[in-house]
Amino acid sequence: METLRWAISLLIVVCVFLSFRFVIYFFMKTSLKRWSRLENNEQLMMEKDLDLQVFLRKKTVHGHVVDRGYICQGKLVLTNRRFFAVTHRGLLLEITHEKKGIVKALGPGRLLLKGLGPEGLEVRIEVATEDEYLWEQETASLTGAE
């Protein structure tokens, strides 16, 4: 009888844990869709569920410049007017004709994005993707690269 109580208690704990994970996953997916909405539905290229390695340049209290990095899932979106990278937390980087940035293929499977984020912080994003050279070519008109 004691073993049955143990098993039921363990089953309840696992079900509660999985329910919380589902709620968090659903929230992340819906907020990613919300942040990546387009004004005119003129998207040229989109790639979902990429691993983004994000580095934000911040100054510490003592004046030293330190890179704070983290890895998250995000989305790259390219339209005829802008190129942007978003995660479930919001817009990370936006490159337009007025707001310049760098999109550069680093080698097989690696893409580098650099620019200023929405809060004026310097943002560097490294992306693991298979079509890095295509992204670099498609964004050349926005970044001013040849």
N, C-alpha and C positions, 0 to 999 in steps of 0.2 A: 504494500500500500504506500509505503514511504517512497519507493522508487517511482511509482506512478505520479505522485505529487511533484517530485523532482522533475520528471519529464514534462508535465503540464506547465510547471513554472518556467522551465527552459524554453518551451514552445511559445509561451506568451512573451517572454523577453525577446526572442528572435523575431516574432511577428511585429512587435512594437518597433524594434530597430529597423526592420525592413520597411515599415510604413513611413517612418521618418525619412529614410533614404529616398523613398519614392517621392515624397513631398518636396524634398530639396532638389532632386533631379528635375521634377516637373517645373519648379520655380525657376531653375537655371535655364531650362529650354525656353520657357515663355518669355523671360526677360531678355534672352539673346535675340529672340524674334522681334521684340519691341524695340531694342536698341538698333537693330539693323534694318529698320523700315526705310523705304525710299520715298522721295517726294513724288516722282513722276513715273515710277516703275520702269525706268530706263536702264536696267542693269545690263552690262555687257558680259560680265563674267562673275561668277560667285563660286566660292568653295567653302563648304561647311566643315565643322568639326576638325579644325586644325590644331595642332599643338603649338602654342605660342610661348616663346620664352621672352618674357617682358622685363626690361631693365628701365627703371625710372631714376633719373639723376636728381638727387636731393642733397641739400647741404645739412650737415649735422650741426649741433649746437656749437662745437668748437671751430666751425668754419671749414672743416675738411669735406671734400666732395667724395661721396660714397655711392656706388651703384647698388641699388636694392633690386634684386631680381626674384621672379617667381615664374612658375610654369602653369599655364591654364589652357583651357579649351576656348577657342574663339572662331571668328569668321572674318574672312577678307571679302570685301565687296568692291567692285569696280563699276562705276557708271560713266556716262559720257562727260560728267562735270566733276566727279570726285572719286577718290579711292580712300577707303577707310577700313580700319581694323577695330572690331568690337568683341567684347566678352560679355558674360552675364552681368558684370558690374557696370558696364557702360562703354562709351566711346573711348578708345585708347589713343588713336592716331587718325588724323584726317589730312589728306593731301589734296589740294585743289590748285588751280592756276594762281591764285593769290597767296595761298599758304603752301609754300614749297617744302619738299622733303626728298628723301633718298629711298629708292627701291632698287636693290642690287642683288643679283644672283651671286652667292658666295662659292658655289660649286654644286656638285650633284646632290640634290635634295635639300638645299639650304637657301633661304631667301632672307635678306636683311632689309628692314624698314627703319628709317630714322626720320625724326621730325619733332615738332613741338606738339604736345598734347593739349587738350582743352583748357587745362589750368596753367599753361605756360611752362610746364616741366619738359625737359628734354627726354624723349622716349626713344628707346632702341628695342626693336622686336626682331627676334630670329624665329623663322617659321620653317617647319619641316614639311616640304611639299615636293611632289614629283615634277611639277611643271613650273619651276622657278624661272626659267628663261622666258617663258610665255608671259608670266606676270611682269617681268622686267620690260619686255617689249611693249606690252599693252599700256603700261603706265608711263612710258617715255614722254608722251605728249604733256602729261600733267607735271612731271618732275623737271622738264626742260632738258633731259638727257638726249643724247643723239644715238 
